[in-house]
């Protein structure tokens, strides 16, 4: 029997248990979620900036973060520098999760950080080194706003860069990001929508099964942050996909009719029109990213499956639109200790 290949993404489910919060006021919750939906699809929406920029690169130069400054406040850099790609983003995302786990801060900070980062890069192009600095800076910013008592200091992040960046560089980038985003720093995350939609499932309020589904849905939300394909997708739609995938394969899974009832209830309550096809597309992609993770490898071993087999029956039956780069160029980083950003860049150096 040949050895199973190493996971491409070293992310596992968090060891810190989390349970869904109780909802005492359904009407108030509905109004809050509708406000979140409006913000998510307007103020905090992000476009497919990598595809758009790759088209622009073929036609001419454009402003990028680096040296100099434009009238808009977004610094400029010559186009000869290495351009950003999805591999850079994936590696910085995994590194961010490792830093949060080491400092024992909530992983949702990474979702906030990458909302800031993606919207910033959507407006100001970055070459790889500048993107790395921006990613470190948004992690610092998100932790300042939402972090726990053990904050990730600006000095600690600078130290992890192994001399590439000073605290002053992070401070300067923070000002640039704040101005570019016009101080819009409170994005509704996929986790926010999971918390809102979870209570429309026909589940007991408490108990191991309910908690297991919630924790698995949360892990799928963490995986979604890692995958650039989800950047332009609606966060509410991703949340539905996370919840549906979390239920699949459980011993007490909801029936197909109950799952349809759940989607219908969410659509009706929040004036949404999510179709089966749109949800299935998101679910397929989430299963693919899960199949690359260290968590999948552990689940596979626990289930006693043959190496290479997929624990969840639906994974092997689904079709994914995945680039060969994403499938072959990532490396595993199972340790929870934060490493330097330079080391995290692996064979595709984010540093200039």
Secondary structure by P-SEA (a helix, b strand, c coil): cccccccccccccccbbbbbbbbccaaaaaaaaaaaaaaaaccccccaaaaaaaaaaacccccccccccccccbbbbccccccccaaaaaaaaaaaaaaaaaaccccaaaaaaaaaaaaaaacccccaaaaaaaaaaaaaaaaaaccccccccaaaaaaaacccccaaaaaaaaaaaaaaaccccccccaaaaaaaaccccccccccaaaaaaaaaaaaaaaaaaaccccccccaaaaaaaaaaaaaccccccccaaaaaaaaaaaaaaacccccaaaaaaaaaaaaaaaaacaaaaaaaaaaccccccccccccccccccccccccccccccccccccccccccccccccc
